[in-house]
Amino acid sequence: MVSTGVWRKSSFSGTNPENHCVELAALNGEISLRESDDPEAVVTTTPASLGTFIRTAKRGGLDHLTRER
């Protein structure tokens, strides 16, 4: 678990603490992600890998994962 650093959540989540969302923290050159309703489960990646994931998702490169088969 990342115990230091500042966790940030999306502004799309609003201010209601009941809204669960993905939170990010930068520490030691890495990016950590967690779900706000399960803060003990943390995934860590590099800024470059996260950037690639975000660009791929934005252009629809992961849409096939949500389609019914």
C-alpha positions, 0 to 999 in steps of 0.5 A: 500500500502507498502510505505517503503521497497525495491521492487525487480523484477525478473531478468527475466524481464530485464532492460526495464522499459516497461516490467511489472512483479511481484515485491516483498518487505519484511517488518515486517516479511511479503512478499508483492507482486504487479504487476509493472503496478498496484503498488497500488494493493498489496497482503501480505503473509508470507514467509512460504506461499509464499515458499509453493506456489512457490514449488507447482508451480515448481512441476506442482501442479497448472498446472491444472488451465491453462488447457482448460476444 
